[in-house]
Amino acid sequence: MTHAHAHAHAHTPSPAHSHEANDQADLLDLDAEVLAEHIADLVSWLPVRTPPREIVDLGCGTGAGTFALLDHFPEARVTAVDSSAGHLQRLREKACARGAEGRVRTVQADLDGAEWPDLGAPDLVWASASLHHMLHPDRALRQVRDLLAPDGLFTVVEQAGFPRFLPEDAPEERPGLEERCHAAGDRLHAGRMPHRGADWGPMLTGAGFVLAGERTITAHIGASRDDRVGAYALGGLRRIRHGVADALPPEDLAALDRLLDADGPHGILRRDDLAVRTERTVWAARRAN
């Protein structure tokens, strides 16, 4: 889950920019850890005809898909592509920690660019929550079609918005706060990311693919099952606040800040009713003959 269209900057990032990038990387790591079982489920469903040997992970972030693919296809190598040098560095560190550095190649690239780097002729291309960040996803789809090996598989994963964490009647003084925050965020994102939450099936067939399957997975993971849910909720809602603070009424912003006060009596980490609720759809497609 990364901003695949963001351009790499040549100058040294500011401390604030670096802090934000680290926060995003931490959030991607938490998403991968909390939802590992569901990501593995998506990978195991893939209708591959033969186990892939060469895989490309487009918009790889910190490696949620990369490592799920490596685990499921033990003979494969993955080329992990992202625009963020920080995300790729974290992915390389994880690969070394797992003893998988020889099976991973990282490539820093702007996937919205007209010219892509040489990514070989992969048997499987995986793009999870990355295409909706692109300004020209139709162009990216055609580029994937052109580089995919004969009989190769292209997999697109899209999420139905950012995960939810709170019950609908929470917090007590401002019920429905989380949904109002998401609605404000959706309005802000509508112009910049018009393909967020898109149905990629028609776009894939329009770009010269034939659909090989489609599946939706719903996840509901309570904090009692995974103690990282609280940290994921805190990090996720902090990131949302950063984007929607100016669009919320003062009462909602004040209630959100009380939730985000990690040490406060009403902080989200003190709640026992948290859960990660999310839905992801995967489309698998092959090149049309």
C-alpha positions in Angstrom: 0.0 0.0 0.0 2.2 2.8 -1.2 2.0 5.9 -3.3 3.2 4.4 -6.5 2.9 7.7 -8.5 4.9 9.8 -6.0 8.2 11.0 -7.5 11.5 10.3 -5.8 13.1 13.5 -4.6 16.8 14.2 -5.2 17.1 16.5 -2.2 17.6 15.4 1.4 14.1 14.9 2.9 13.1 17.3 5.7 12.7 15.8 9.2 8.9 16.2 9.0 8.9 14.4 5.6 11.1 11.7 7.0 8.9 11.3 10.0 5.8 11.0 7.9 7.5 8.5 5.6 8.5 6.4 8.6 4.9 6.6 10.0 3.6 5.3 6.6 6.1 2.5 6.5 5.2 1.5 10.1 1.5 1.5 9.1 2.2 -0.7 6.1 4.2 -3.1 8.3 1.3 -3.3 10.8 -1.2 -3.9 8.0 1.0 -6.8 6.7 1.4 -8.3 10.2 -2.3 -8.1 11.3 -3.7 -9.2 7.9 -0.9 -11.8 7.1 -3.4 -14.7 7.1 -5.7 -12.9 4.7 -2.9 -11.8 2.4 -1.7 -15.4 2.3 -5.2 -16.5 1.5 -5.3 -14.2 -1.5 -2.0 -15.6 -2.7 -3.0 -19.2 -2.3 -6.1 -18.6 -4.3 -4.2 -17.3 -7.4 -5.1 -19.4 -10.5 -1.6 -20.0 -11.7 -1.2 -22.9 -14.2 2.4 -23.5 -13.1 4.3 -22.1 -10.1 5.9 -18.8 -11.2 9.6 -18.4 -11.2 9.9 -14.7 -11.8 7.4 -12.3 -10.1 7.1 -8.5 -10.1 5.4 -6.7 -7.2 4.3 -3.3 -8.5 4.0 -0.7 -5.7 5.4 -3.1 -3.2 5.5 -0.8 -0.2 7.4 -2.5 2.6 6.8 -6.0 1.2 3.5 -7.4 2.4 2.9 -9.0 -1.0 6.5 -9.7 -1.7 7.0 -12.0 1.3 3.6 -13.6 1.0 4.5 -14.5 -2.6 8.0 -15.8 -1.6 6.5 -17.9 1.1 3.9 -19.5 -1.2 6.2 -19.9 -4.2 9.5 -21.2 -2.8 11.2 -21.4 -6.1 10.4 -17.9 -7.2 12.3 -14.6 -7.2 10.6 -11.3 -6.8 11.4 -7.9 -8.3 9.9 -5.4 -5.8 9.1 -2.0 -7.4 8.3 1.2 -5.6 8.9 4.9 -5.8 9.9 5.2 -2.1 13.6 4.6 -1.3 12.7 4.3 2.4 10.1 1.5 1.7 12.5 -0.4 -0.4 15.3 -0.1 2.2 12.9 -1.5 4.8 11.9 -4.3 2.4 15.6 -5.2 1.9 16.2 -5.3 5.6 13.3 -7.7 6.1 14.6 -9.9 3.2 18.1 -10.1 4.9 16.5 -10.9 8.3 14.6 -13.8 6.6 17.6 -15.0 4.7 15.8 -14.2 1.4 18.0 -11.4 0.1 19.1 -13.6 -2.8 15.5 -14.0 -3.9 14.6 -10.3 -3.9 15.6 -7.5 -6.3 14.4 -3.9 -5.5 13.8 -1.3 -8.2 13.0 2.3 -7.4 10.8 3.7 -10.2 7.9 6.1 -10.9 5.3 3.7 -12.3 3.4 6.6 -13.8 6.3 7.4 -16.0 6.1 6.7 -19.7 9.2 4.6 -19.6 9.4 1.7 -17.1 12.7 0.1 -16.1 13.5 -3.4 -17.4 11.4 -5.8 -15.4 12.1 -8.8 -17.5 9.2 -11.1 -18.6 7.6 -12.2 -15.3 5.3 -15.2 -14.9 3.3 -13.3 -12.3 2.7 -9.5 -11.8 1.1 -8.5 -8.4 -0.3 -5.0 -7.8 -1.9 -4.6 -4.4 -3.5 -1.3 -3.5 -1.1 0.5 -5.9 -2.8 1.0 -9.2 -5.4 3.5 -7.7 -2.5 5.8 -6.8 -1.5 6.1 -10.5 -2.6 9.1 -12.6 -2.6 6.8 -15.7 -3.5 3.3 -14.6 -4.8 2.4 -18.0 -1.3 3.0 -19.4 0.2 0.9 -16.6 -2.2 -2.0 -17.4 -1.0 -2.0 -21.0 2.6 -2.0 -19.9 2.0 -5.0 -17.7 0.3 -6.8 -20.7 3.4 -6.1 -22.8 5.9 -7.4 -20.3 4.0 -10.4 -19.0 5.3 -13.8 -20.1 3.1 -15.9 -22.3 0.5 -17.6 -20.1 1.6 -15.3 -17.2 -0.9 -14.0 -14.6 -1.6 -10.4 -13.6 -3.1 -10.0 -10.2 -4.7 -6.7 -9.0 -5.8 -6.3 -5.4 -8.1 -3.4 -4.3 -9.3 -2.6 -0.9 -12.7 -1.1 -0.1 -11.4 2.0 1.6 -9.1 2.1 4.6 -9.9 -0.4 7.4 -12.3 0.5 10.2 -11.5 0.0 13.8 -14.3 1.4 16.0 -17.9 0.2 16.6 -20.4 2.3 14.8 -21.7 3.8 18.0 -18.3 5.0 19.1 -17.0 7.2 20.7 -19.9 7.7 23.1 -19.9 11.5 22.8 -19.7 11.5 19.0 -21.2 8.3 17.6 -20.2 7.5 14.0 -17.1 9.6 14.2 -14.9 7.2 12.2 -17.3 7.0 9.3 -17.5 10.8 9.1 -13.7 10.9 9.1 -13.6 8.5 6.2 -16.3 10.4 4.3 -14.3 13.6 4.6 -11.2 11.7 3.4 -13.1 10.2 0.5 -14.2 13.7 -0.6 -10.6 15.0 -0.5 -9.2 11.9 -2.4 -11.9 11.9 -5.1 -10.0 14.3 -7.3 -6.5 13.0 -6.7 -7.3 9.3 -6.7 -10.4 8.7 -8.8 -9.7 5.0 -9.2 -9.6 4.3 -5.4 -12.0 1.4 -4.8 -12.4 0.8 -8.5 -13.8 -2.3 -10.2 -10.7 -3.3 -12.1 -12.4 -6.1 -14.1 -13.6 -3.9 -17.0 -10.3 -2.0 -17.1 -8.4 -5.2 -17.3 -10.4 -6.5 -20.2 -10.2 -3.0 -21.9 -6.4 -3.2 -21.7 -6.3 -6.6 -23.5 -6.6 -9.1 -20.7 -9.0 -12.0 -20.1 -10.2 -12.4 -16.6 -9.2 -15.7 -15.0 -11.0 -15.2 -11.7 -12.2 -12.7 -9.1 -12.6 -13.1 -5.3 -13.5 -10.9 -2.3 -12.1 -11.5 1.2 -13.6 -9.9 4.3 -11.5 -9.7 7.4 -12.7 -9.0 11.0 -9.9 -9.3 13.5 -10.5 -8.3 17.1 -7.9 -6.9 19.4 -8.3 -9.9 21.7 -7.0 -12.0 18.8 -4.1 -9.8 17.9 -2.5 -7.3 20.3 -1.2 -5.2 17.3 -4.7 -4.1 16.4 -4.5 -1.2 18.9 -1.3 0.1 17.4 -2.7 -0.3 13.9 -5.9 1.6 14.8 -3.9 4.4 16.5 -1.5 4.8 13.5 -4.3 4.6 11.0 -6.5 7.2 12.6 -3.5 9.5 13.2 -2.8 9.3 9.5 -6.4 10.0 8.6 -6.5 13.0 11.0 -3.5 14.5 9.2 -5.6 14.6 6.0 -9.0 15.6 7.2 -8.4 17.9 10.2 -9.5 21.0 8.3 -12.6 19.3 7.0 -14.1 18.2 10.3 -16.3 20.2 12.6 -14.6 21.2 15.9 -16.6 18.7 17.9 -15.5 15.8 15.8 -11.9 17.0 15.7 -11.9 17.3 19.5 -13.3 13.8 19.9 -10.8 12.4 17.5 -7.9 14.0 19.4 -9.2 12.4 22.6 -9.1 9.0 20.9 -5.6 9.7 19.6 -4.2 10.7 23.0 -2.3 7.5 23.7 -2.0 8.3 27.4 -5.4 9.9 27.9 -8.3 8.2 29.7 -10.4 8.1 26.5 -7.5 7.1 24.2 -8.0 4.4 21.6 -5.4 2.1 23.3 -7.7 1.8 26.4 -10.7 0.5 24.4 -11.5 -3.2 24.5 -13.9 -3.1 21.5 -11.4 -2.5 18.7 -11.3 -4.7 15.6 -9.8 -4.4 12.1 -12.6 -4.6 9.6 -11.7 -4.6 5.9 -12.6 -6.0 2.5 -10.3 -6.7 -0.4 -11.0 -7.9 -3.9 -8.5 -9.7 -6.1 -8.8 -9.9 -9.9 -6.6 -12.4 -11.8 -6.1 -12.0 -15.6 -4.1 -13.3 -18.5 -3.2 -11.6 -21.8 -5.8 -12.0 -24.5 -4.5 -13.9 -27.5 
